[in-house]
Amino acid sequence: MLEGLQWLSCYLTTGKHMGFYVSFGTVLLLLAITAPVALGFGFGAAMLSRARIAPISWIGKGYIAAVRGVPDIAFFLFFVIALDQGIEWLLHQARCPEWTDPIRQGNDFVVCDIAKMPLGTSPQWIHETYGFALAVLTFAIVFGAFAGNVLYGAMNSVPRGQIETAEAYGMTHRQAFWRILVPQMWVYALPGLSNLWMVLIKATPLLFLLGVEDIVYWARELGGSKMARFTDYPHGDWRMWYFLVLLVFYLAFTRVSEIVLARITTKLSHGQATVGGEAQRKAA
Amino acid sequence: MKNLILTTAALALTAGAAMAETVRLGTEGAYPPYNFLNDAGEVDGFERELGDELCKRAELECTWVTNDWDSIIPNLTSGNYDAIIAGMSITEAREELVDFTQGYTQPSPSAYAGLTEGLDVKNAVIAAQASTIQSAHVAETGATLVEFPTPDETVAAVQSGEVDAVLSDKDFLVPIVAETDLMFLEEVRLGGGIGMAFRESDDELRGKFDAAIASMKEDGSLNAMLDKWEIEGKF
């Protein structure tokens, strides 16, 4: 039997705990990829919504309204299965045209073997990467809709006089958009976007719904009581301690985010015709 | 675009792999002694050993996948893995969604376990894992049912006093009763034994595993395995 610290250091380095530590990386990677992709989706949606041709602006507004109106959890359960089956259905049509059996057989969704995504023969890590990619896309679509709404509002908040001046200088509509409107709108968008970022950080446990083993899954698995027959490290119900670790992680992460976002706000307010920008001018 | 790159990479990597039939086995990984994650984070337990032996006999290559209990049947029917081997009792309600092999355990006794002796389990608050034969049974007896997503949480609820007792497979509770303050109260027999579940459209694969289970029953190797993991009932 090992005692005290030695026991703890062995316990904290089991393969299972390594999975727990890796899952922190998974969550950070998800955030690092999702945030810019969602911002891109949002920017696209905001641009579409502003289009002067009505049907195009309906696409942008429709996307924002539809996704914002569906509860996140329903979206994560329904959309991912639909997306996965949609991809497999398309592959099936392309690769197995001679297949005659129905794809829906009762409860079963059956496509030919080479249309499986990923292939049944693929190693486990490809399955996990595919699940992760689906998760990123789903998160990006959901948060893109919210970001789209924020950016749309921000674009409309830039004083009209700025655009008029640009046009008076002979800029085209496109030039005025990219050179005048976009650089100025960020300061209006930032409060809304920083809210979204905070919500996104805390939404990551939804990953487990998508089959990705995230930090909450591992905390629950590791914290549950363990019997001596099935492990070298038996212990009682330790979930509280593991969730405490998660609490500290999330608090620290949101705190760091707040500091960074405050700095960005200061930088973006510089020289702007806003209260923040005016205060900076007077202080200088 | 990112997806596209990943997809192409995945295809490129797998195109060269041998086309030996790979069967993905789905399990919960939270139900000792049937299936659990060992210290190394790998699936272990009676069903791990059984599944590996069955695959050897059926000459299939098998990989193990863990999945949440709640969505374990929908993920089978939508094709994320090919079989469930997760301590799942054969019941009529499940037969409507999936097809089972013959049982590889006898209909095993379920047991109530609590902290105080002489509890009237028909008139108490009972914890059970959601969507199990035990939770269905508790609802029938008229006791107050509290459901939890994982087996471990049902036991934790008894220890914290949130419920009076837990109803679960006896084999799952035996090591817990041996090592904690919990004691057995009453036994009931539920379900028709534990089997592997397959998609209803997948009769060929189910046939292979069914034959492998039959051959293990014949040569006694299944009994030896049940003994090793201290699971009640023999063939």
HADDOCK unambig.tbl for C-alpha pairs under 7 A between the chains (distance, minus, plus):
assign (segid A and resid 14 and name CA) (segid B and resid 39 and name CA) 5.78 0.50 0.50
assign (segid A and resid 14 and name CA) (segid B and resid 40 and name CA) 5.82 0.50 0.50
assign (segid A and resid 15 and name CA) (segid B and resid 39 and name CA) 6.01 0.50 0.50
assign (segid A and resid 15 and name CA) (segid B and resid 40 and name CA) 3.85 0.50 0.50
assign (segid A and resid 15 and name CA) (segid B and resid 41 and name CA) 5.29 0.50 0.50
assign (segid A and resid 16 and name CA) (segid B and resid 39 and name CA) 5.63 0.50 0.50
assign (segid A and resid 16 and name CA) (segid B and resid 40 and name CA) 5.22 0.50 0.50
assign (segid A and resid 16 and name CA) (segid B and resid 41 and name CA) 4.15 0.50 0.50
assign (segid A and resid 105 and name CA) (segid B and resid 201 and name CA) 6.96 0.50 0.50
assign (segid A and resid 107 and name CA) (segid B and resid 77 and name CA) 6.27 0.50 0.50
assign (segid A and resid 107 and name CA) (segid B and resid 97 and name CA) 6.59 0.50 0.50
assign (segid A and resid 108 and name CA) (segid B and resid 77 and name CA) 4.65 0.50 0.50
assign (segid A and resid 108 and name CA) (segid B and resid 78 and name CA) 6.00 0.50 0.50
assign (segid A and resid 108 and name CA) (segid B and resid 199 and name CA) 6.53 0.50 0.50
assign (segid A and resid 109 and name CA) (segid B and resid 77 and name CA) 6.20 0.50 0.50
assign (segid A and resid 109 and name CA) (segid B and resid 78 and name CA) 5.02 0.50 0.50
assign (segid A and resid 109 and name CA) (segid B and resid 79 and name CA) 6.63 0.50 0.50
assign (segid A and resid 120 and name CA) (segid B and resid 22 and name CA) 6.35 0.50 0.50
assign (segid A and resid 121 and name CA) (segid B and resid 22 and name CA) 5.22 0.50 0.50
assign (segid A and resid 122 and name CA) (segid B and resid 14 and name CA) 6.05 0.50 0.50
assign (segid A and resid 126 and name CA) (segid B and resid 10 and name CA) 6.62 0.50 0.50
assign (segid A and resid 133 and name CA) (segid B and resid 3 and name CA) 6.28 0.50 0.50
assign (segid A and resid 211 and name CA) (segid B and resid 67 and name CA) 6.97 0.50 0.50
assign (segid A and resid 224 and name CA) (segid B and resid 152 and name CA) 6.12 0.50 0.50
assign (segid A and resid 227 and name CA) (segid B and resid 175 and name CA) 6.74 0.50 0.50
assign (segid A and resid 227 and name CA) (segid B and resid 176 and name CA) 6.74 0.50 0.50
assign (segid A and resid 230 and name CA) (segid B and resid 38 and name CA) 6.97 0.50 0.50
assign (segid A and resid 231 and name CA) (segid B and resid 38 and name CA) 6.42 0.50 0.50
assign (segid A and resid 231 and name CA) (segid B and resid 39 and name CA) 6.18 0.50 0.50
assign (segid A and resid 237 and name CA) (segid B and resid 156 and name CA) 6.90 0.50 0.50
